[in-house]
Amino acid sequence: MKTTLTIDVEYDPEITDDESLASGLDRLMETALSTPDILDEYGNPQIGEFSIACPVPKCYTLELDGPLFRDQRELLLRLHHAAGQSKSVTLGPEEQELLEGLLGLTDAIADQAADCYGIDCLIPEPQ
Protein backbone atom coordinates (compact mmCIF):
# COMPACT_ATOMS: atom_id res chain seq x y z
CA MET A 1 0.00 0.00 0.00
CA LYS A 2 1.13 3.59 -0.63
CA THR A 3 0.04 6.90 0.90
CA THR A 4 0.92 10.54 0.35
CA LEU A 5 1.45 12.77 3.37
CA THR A 6 1.52 16.55 3.19
CA ILE A 7 3.18 19.13 5.40
CA ASP A 8 2.84 22.90 5.47
CA VAL A 9 6.08 24.86 5.65
CA GLU A 10 6.35 28.62 6.16
CA TYR A 11 9.58 30.16 4.84
CA ASP A 12 11.19 33.40 3.75
CA PRO A 13 11.21 33.50 -0.10
CA GLU A 14 14.14 35.93 0.00
CA ILE A 15 16.25 33.15 1.55
CA THR A 16 15.00 29.95 -0.11
CA ASP A 17 12.31 28.44 -2.34
CA ASP A 18 9.97 25.45 -2.22
CA GLU A 19 12.21 23.13 -4.29
CA SER A 20 15.20 23.85 -2.04
CA LEU A 21 13.08 23.12 1.01
CA ALA A 22 12.09 19.75 -0.47
CA SER A 23 15.77 18.99 -1.02
CA GLY A 24 16.62 19.99 2.56
CA LEU A 25 13.82 17.82 3.93
CA ASP A 26 15.15 14.90 1.86
CA ARG A 27 18.53 15.32 3.62
CA LEU A 28 16.83 15.57 6.99
CA MET A 29 14.84 12.39 6.33
CA GLU A 30 17.98 10.52 5.16
CA THR A 31 19.72 11.49 8.40
CA ALA A 32 16.78 10.41 10.56
CA LEU A 33 16.34 7.12 8.68
CA SER A 34 20.02 6.27 9.11
CA THR A 35 19.23 5.54 12.77
CA PRO A 36 19.04 1.73 13.03
CA ASP A 37 15.56 0.27 13.61
CA ILE A 38 13.98 3.78 13.79
CA LEU A 39 10.77 2.71 12.02
CA ASP A 40 10.66 -1.01 12.87
CA GLU A 41 7.55 -0.65 15.07
CA TYR A 42 5.75 0.86 12.02
CA GLY A 43 6.64 -2.01 9.70
CA ASN A 44 9.81 -0.33 8.36
CA PRO A 45 8.08 1.69 5.60
CA GLN A 46 10.07 2.88 2.59
CA ILE A 47 9.97 6.69 2.34
CA GLY A 48 10.46 8.44 -1.01
CA GLU A 49 11.71 11.91 -1.79
CA PHE A 50 9.91 15.11 -0.86
CA SER A 51 8.33 16.94 -3.77
CA ILE A 52 6.12 19.95 -4.33
CA ALA A 53 2.69 18.39 -4.83
CA CYS A 54 0.63 21.50 -5.34
CA PRO A 55 2.51 24.80 -5.26
CA VAL A 56 0.79 27.82 -3.79
CA PRO A 57 -0.96 29.65 -6.63
CA LYS A 58 1.00 32.60 -7.87
CA CYS A 59 -0.86 35.87 -8.11
CA TYR A 60 -0.18 39.35 -9.30
CA THR A 61 -0.51 42.63 -7.48
CA LEU A 62 -1.35 45.30 -10.00
CA GLU A 63 -2.17 48.93 -9.50
CA LEU A 64 -4.49 50.18 -12.23
CA ASP A 65 -5.89 53.61 -13.01
CA GLY A 66 -9.54 52.56 -13.49
CA PRO A 67 -10.69 55.31 -15.89
CA LEU A 68 -7.48 55.06 -17.96
CA PHE A 69 -7.77 51.27 -18.16
CA ARG A 70 -11.41 51.60 -19.26
CA ASP A 71 -10.36 53.96 -22.08
CA GLN A 72 -7.57 51.59 -23.11
CA ARG A 73 -9.97 48.66 -23.16
CA GLU A 74 -12.48 50.57 -25.26
CA LEU A 75 -9.70 51.33 -27.76
CA LEU A 76 -8.77 47.65 -27.93
CA LEU A 77 -12.39 46.71 -28.52
CA ARG A 78 -12.66 49.25 -31.35
CA LEU A 79 -9.44 47.97 -32.94
CA HIS A 80 -10.62 44.38 -32.60
CA HIS A 81 -14.00 45.21 -34.13
CA ALA A 82 -12.37 47.08 -37.03
CA ALA A 83 -9.93 44.22 -37.65
CA GLY A 84 -12.86 41.77 -37.72
CA GLN A 85 -14.43 43.86 -40.47
CA SER A 86 -11.08 44.27 -42.28
CA LYS A 87 -11.20 48.02 -41.77
CA SER A 88 -8.21 50.29 -41.42
CA VAL A 89 -8.11 52.38 -38.25
CA THR A 90 -6.26 55.67 -37.88
CA LEU A 91 -5.27 56.57 -34.33
CA GLY A 92 -5.18 60.11 -33.04
CA PRO A 93 -2.54 61.29 -30.55
CA GLU A 94 -4.72 60.47 -27.52
CA GLU A 95 -5.50 56.98 -28.83
CA GLN A 96 -1.83 56.40 -29.64
CA GLU A 97 -1.01 57.30 -26.03
CA LEU A 98 -3.67 54.87 -24.76
CA LEU A 99 -2.21 52.12 -26.92
CA GLU A 100 1.31 52.83 -25.65
CA GLY A 101 -0.07 52.62 -22.10
CA LEU A 102 -1.46 49.17 -22.85
CA LEU A 103 1.92 48.06 -24.16
CA GLY A 104 3.45 49.34 -20.91
CA LEU A 105 0.84 47.42 -18.91
CA THR A 106 1.59 44.15 -20.68
CA ASP A 107 5.33 44.76 -20.17
CA ALA A 108 4.75 45.37 -16.46
CA ILE A 109 2.75 42.15 -16.16
CA ALA A 110 5.44 40.18 -17.99
CA ASP A 111 8.22 41.76 -15.90
CA GLN A 112 6.43 40.94 -12.65
CA ALA A 113 5.79 37.37 -13.81
CA ALA A 114 9.48 36.90 -14.62
CA ASP A 115 10.96 38.76 -11.63
CA CYS A 116 8.65 37.47 -8.91
CA TYR A 117 7.54 34.07 -10.16
CA GLY A 118 10.00 32.87 -12.82
CA ILE A 119 7.24 32.75 -15.44
CA ASP A 120 8.53 33.59 -18.91
CA CYS A 121 5.69 35.29 -20.77
CA LEU A 122 7.69 37.93 -22.60
CA ILE A 123 6.77 38.32 -26.24
CA PRO A 124 9.76 38.61 -28.58
CA GLU A 125 10.17 41.96 -30.28
CA PRO A 126 9.12 41.96 -33.95
CA GLN A 127 12.04 41.62 -36.37
Residue pairs with C-beta under 8 A, 6 or more apart in sequence:
4 53
6 53
9 18
9 21
11 18
11 21
16 24
18 52
18 55
18 56
19 52
21 50
22 49
22 50
22 51
22 52
23 50
25 50
26 49
26 50
29 47
29 50
32 38
33 39
33 47
39 45
58 116
58 117
58 119
60 109
60 112
60 113
61 112
62 108
62 109
62 112
64 105
68 98
68 101
69 105
71 98
72 98
72 99
72 101
72 102
72 105
75 95
75 98
75 99
75 102
76 102
78 89
79 89
82 88
82 89
83 89
91 99
106 123
109 121
110 121
110 122
110 123
113 119
113 120
113 121
114 120
114 121
114 122
